Amino acid sequence: MRIKDKSKTLAAGASVALATAGLSSCQDNGAVDPPPPPLQCNTVDEGESLSATATVTGRELRITIRNSSLGTWSAVEITSVVGGSARPVAPGETPIVVIDLTDEAVTSGAFTFRGTLQGFNFRCAVARTFSFTIGPNGAVVAFADELPLPARQQARIALVARDGHEVELEATTPFRGALTILWTVTGGEIVSRDGARVRWRLPAAAGLYQAEVVIDYGPSGLSLDTLALEVS
């Protein structure tokens, strides 16, 4: 049975509802902030939430910019173009960047995407540099610069399996260095551990229970995430 937005039914006849999920945040000096709300500029202003796909036809490179944080672009500008020239970009939810390549021999280049992202309770100035390569199989767009340290450290909890009153959780992070993972739960017990995964047996009693993961990157700092499940 698929997990629904509000609840899911367990094989034992009880139900578990996904209640909240925190966001992690950490500073370059290793300090840990409280989990911020999901729609704040510190989660998007360096372009952490952006992705791009591209198609090429002749000398026209067309790039679609997508953003995982809800919002609408009120202003967009393309600068520092290498390998061609960019046309003006219309604002909206999903901007389309069109670059006229210098000639058909161009196989790589780069550009900087700048814009203002607006939502219900935020307004962010966003900047991100992308690179592109063109080959026999089409065009590929990637980040030209490394994500800021807080984005590279971000910890997340994924709910990957369930069996009656037991759920399997996995800690994920883009961080590539040495790290230590610490799990805590407010009810029930962790019955097994396997790398970044744990199996959590929820209490039989109805209530809201929370799992927290803290990932320690040593000198690079800490990051955390929380996940709350309701047994009813």
Residue pairs with C-beta under 8 A, 6 or more apart in sequence:
1 8
1 9
2 8
3 18
3 159
5 18
6 17
6 18
7 15
7 16
7 17
7 18
8 15
8 16
8 17
8 18
8 162
9 15
10 16
10 162
10 164
10 165
11 163
11 164
12 164
12 165
14 165
14 204
14 231
14 232
15 230
15 231
15 232
16 162
16 167
16 202
16 229
16 230
16 231
17 229
17 230
17 232
18 159
18 227
18 228
18 229
19 208
19 228
19 229
19 230
20 226
20 227
20 228
21 157
21 225
21 226
21 227
21 228
22 35
22 224
22 225
22 226
22 227
23 35
23 36
23 37
23 38
23 43
23 154
23 225
24 35
24 153
24 154
24 155
24 156
24 223
24 224
24 225
25 32
25 33
25 34
25 35
25 36
25 42
25 150
25 154
25 223
26 32
26 33
26 149
26 150
26 153
26 154
26 221
26 222
26 223
27 33
27 150
27 221
28 149
28 150
28 221
29 221
30 219
30 220
30 221
30 222
31 221
32 221
32 222
32 223
32 224
35 224
35 225
35 226
36 42
36 43
38 69
39 69
39 70
39 71
39 119
39 120
39 121
39 122
40 122
41 122
41 123
41 124
41 125
42 150
43 49
43 69
44 50
44 67
44 69
44 71
44 117
44 124
44 126
45 124
45 125
45 126
45 127
46 126
46 127
46 128
46 147
46 148
46 151
47 113
47 126
47 127
47 128
47 143
47 147
48 147
48 148
48 151
49 67
49 68
49 69
50 65
50 66
50 67
50 68
50 113
50 126
50 128
51 65
51 66
51 67
51 68
52 63
52 64
52 65
52 66
52 97
52 130
52 141
53 63
53 64
53 66
53 141
54 61
54 62
54 63
54 64
54 132
54 138
54 139
54 140
54 141
55 61
55 62
55 138
55 139
56 62
56 101
56 134
56 138
56 139
58 104
59 84
59 100
59 101
59 103
59 104
59 106
60 98
60 99
60 100
60 101
61 84
61 98
61 99
61 100
61 101
61 132
61 134
61 139
62 96
62 97
62 98
63 96
63 97
63 98
63 99
63 130
63 132
63 139
63 141
64 94
64 95
64 96
64 97
65 94
65 95
65 96
65 97
65 113
66 94
67 73
67 94
67 117
69 117
69 119
70 119
71 93
71 117
71 118
71 119
71 122
71 124
72 91
72 92
72 93
72 117
72 118
72 119
73 91
73 92
73 93
73 95
73 115
73 116
73 117
73 118
74 91
74 115
74 116
74 117
74 118
75 91
75 115
75 116
76 89
76 90
76 91
76 95
76 113
76 114
76 115
77 89
77 114
77 115
78 86
78 89
78 97
78 99
78 111
78 112
78 113
78 114
79 111
79 112
79 114
80 110
80 111
80 112
80 129
81 99
81 109
81 110
81 111
82 109
82 110
82 111
83 99
83 101
83 102
83 106
83 108
83 109
83 110
83 132
84 99
84 100
84 101
84 102
84 106
84 109
85 99
85 100
85 102
86 97
86 98
86 99
86 100
86 111
87 98
87 99
87 100
89 95
89 96
89 97
89 98
90 96
91 115
95 113
95 115
97 111
97 113
99 109
99 111
99 132
101 109
101 134
106 134
107 133
107 134
107 135
108 131
108 132
108 133
108 134
109 131
109 132
110 129
110 130
110 131
110 132
110 144
111 129
111 130
111 132
112 127
112 128
112 129
112 130
113 126
113 127
113 128
113 129
113 130
114 125
114 126
114 127
115 125
115 126
116 123
116 124
116 125
116 126
117 123
117 124
117 126
118 124
128 143
128 145
129 143
129 144
129 145
130 141
130 142
130 143
130 144
131 141
131 142
131 143
131 144
132 139
132 140
132 141
132 142
133 139
133 140
133 142
146 152
147 174
149 220
149 221
151 174
152 174
152 175
152 176
153 173
153 174
153 175
153 215
153 217
153 220
153 221
153 223
154 173
154 174
154 223
155 171
155 172
155 173
155 213
155 214
155 215
155 223
155 224
155 225
156 171
156 172
156 173
156 225
157 169
157 170
157 171
157 172
157 211
157 213
157 225
157 226
157 227
158 169
158 170
158 171
158 172
159 167
159 168
159 169
159 227
160 168
160 169
160 170
160 197
161 167
161 168
162 168
165 188
165 201
165 202
165 203
165 204
165 231
166 191
166 199
166 200
166 201
166 202
167 199
167 200
167 202
167 229
168 197
168 198
168 199
168 200
169 183
169 197
169 198
169 199
169 200
169 211
169 213
169 227
170 196
170 197
171 181
171 183
171 196
171 197
171 213
171 215
171 225
172 196
173 179
173 215
173 223
175 215
175 217
175 220
175 223
177 217
177 218
177 220
178 217
178 218
179 215
179 216
179 217
179 218
180 215
180 216
180 218
181 196
181 213
181 214
181 215
181 216
182 213
182 214
182 215
182 216
183 190
183 193
183 198
183 211
183 212
183 213
184 211
184 212
184 214
185 200
185 209
185 210
185 211
185 212
186 209
186 210
186 211
187 202
187 203
187 207
187 209
188 200
188 201
188 202
188 203
188 209
189 200
189 201
190 198
190 199
190 200
190 201
191 199
191 200
191 201
192 198
192 199
193 199
200 211
202 209
202 229
202 231
203 209
203 231
204 231
205 231
206 230
206 231
206 232
207 230
207 231
208 228
208 229
208 230
209 228
209 229
209 230
209 231
210 226
210 227
210 228
210 229
211 226
211 227
211 228
211 229
212 224
212 225
212 226
212 227
213 224
213 225
213 226
214 222
214 223
214 224
215 222
215 223
215 224
216 222
217 223
